[in-house]
Amino acid sequence: MTTKEEQFKTRFASVLADLHQDGVEDGEAMFLLGAGAARICDMGQKASWTELKQALSQADYDRLIEQCRTEGNSYAAEGKQKAAYAIQALAMSLVARTQTDPDIREGERLLDAVIDKTVANYRQHAQSPNRAN
């Protein structure tokens, strides 16, 4: 029987491998990741995903995890796999912050670097004058 931590580590490793292998080459998925993370950063009035995560209270963390679960499930049910993937990556980054395993912490730094880059790219290239919507 595997623990929740072991299950998370396996799923987290899978997401990181997928990002490394194909994800960063998928412009639509990276756009959705950047748009979602930028929206959350804007709501929290933070410049980056990393900065936002560091400032989260436990209550904000709990609300954000629930929002990711709800949105991710909704996207998956609608067949919007790339949007669901982007939400999953954000949720994985949030949960990784709570883990003590050194491999997960290193993976978190790598994932957060990708997310921060997608936020910067989204903000640089998005045409929308109001990114929070």
C-alpha positions in Angstrom: 0.0 0.0 0.0 1.4 3.3 -1.0 1.1 6.5 1.0 -0.4 9.7 -0.2 3.0 11.2 -0.3 4.3 8.4 -2.5 1.3 8.7 -4.8 1.9 12.4 -5.1 5.6 11.9 -5.8 4.7 9.5 -8.6 2.1 11.9 -10.2 4.4 14.9 -9.7 7.3 13.1 -11.4 5.0 12.2 -14.3 3.9 15.8 -14.7 7.5 17.0 -14.7 8.6 14.4 -17.2 5.7 15.3 -19.5 6.6 19.0 -19.2 10.2 18.2 -20.0 9.4 15.9 -22.8 6.5 17.5 -24.7 4.8 20.2 -22.6 7.1 23.1 -23.1 6.9 22.6 -26.9 3.1 22.8 -26.8 2.4 26.5 -27.3 -1.3 26.2 -26.4 -0.7 24.3 -23.2 2.0 26.8 -22.1 -0.2 29.7 -23.0 -3.0 28.3 -20.9 -0.6 27.6 -18.0 0.7 31.2 -18.2 -2.8 32.7 -18.5 -4.1 30.7 -15.5 -1.1 31.5 -13.3 -1.1 35.2 -14.4 -4.8 35.4 -13.5 -4.1 34.0 -10.0 -1.0 36.2 -9.6 -3.0 39.3 -10.6 -5.7 38.4 -8.1 -3.1 38.1 -5.4 -1.3 41.2 -6.6 2.0 39.4 -7.1 4.4 39.6 -10.0 5.3 35.9 -10.2 3.9 32.5 -9.4 6.9 31.9 -7.0 6.1 35.2 -5.2 2.4 34.3 -5.0 3.1 30.9 -3.5 5.4 32.4 -0.8 2.7 34.8 0.3 -0.2 32.4 0.5 -1.8 32.0 3.9 -3.2 28.5 4.7 -6.7 29.7 4.0 -5.7 31.1 0.6 -3.8 27.9 -0.2 -6.9 25.8 0.7 -9.2 28.0 -1.5 -6.7 27.9 -4.4 -6.4 24.1 -4.2 -10.2 23.8 -4.2 -10.4 26.2 -7.1 -7.9 24.1 -9.1 -9.8 20.9 -8.3 -13.1 22.4 -9.4 -11.8 24.0 -12.6 -9.6 21.0 -13.5 -12.5 18.6 -13.1 -14.7 20.9 -15.2 -12.2 21.2 -18.0 -11.6 17.5 -18.0 -15.4 16.8 -18.2 -15.6 19.3 -21.1 -12.8 17.5 -22.9 -10.5 20.5 -22.6 -7.4 18.4 -21.8 -4.8 21.1 -22.2 -6.6 23.5 -19.9 -7.0 20.6 -17.3 -3.3 19.9 -17.7 -2.4 23.5 -17.0 -4.6 23.6 -13.9 -3.1 20.2 -12.8 0.4 21.7 -13.1 -0.5 24.7 -10.9 -2.1 22.4 -8.3 1.0 20.2 -8.3 3.2 23.2 -7.7 1.0 24.3 -4.8 1.0 20.8 -3.2 4.8 20.4 -3.8 5.3 23.4 -1.5 3.9 21.4 1.4 6.2 18.4 0.9 9.5 17.7 2.6 11.0 15.2 0.2 14.1 16.7 -1.4 13.3 15.3 -4.8 9.9 17.0 -4.8 11.4 20.3 -3.5 13.9 20.2 -6.4 11.1 19.4 -8.8 9.0 22.2 -7.4 11.8 24.7 -8.2 11.9 23.4 -11.8 8.2 23.5 -12.2 7.9 27.0 -10.7 10.6 28.3 -13.0 8.5 27.0 -16.0 5.4 28.6 -14.6 7.1 31.9 -13.9 8.4 31.9 -17.5 4.9 31.2 -18.9 3.5 34.0 -16.8 6.1 36.4 -18.1 5.5 35.3 -21.7 1.8 35.6 -21.3 2.0 39.1 -19.9 4.4 40.1 -22.6 2.4 38.7 -25.5 -1.3 38.7 -24.4 -3.4 41.3 -26.1 -6.0 41.5 -23.4 -5.9 44.8 -21.6 -7.4 43.2 -18.5 -5.5 40.0 -17.7 -7.5 39.3 -14.5 -10.6 38.3 -16.5 
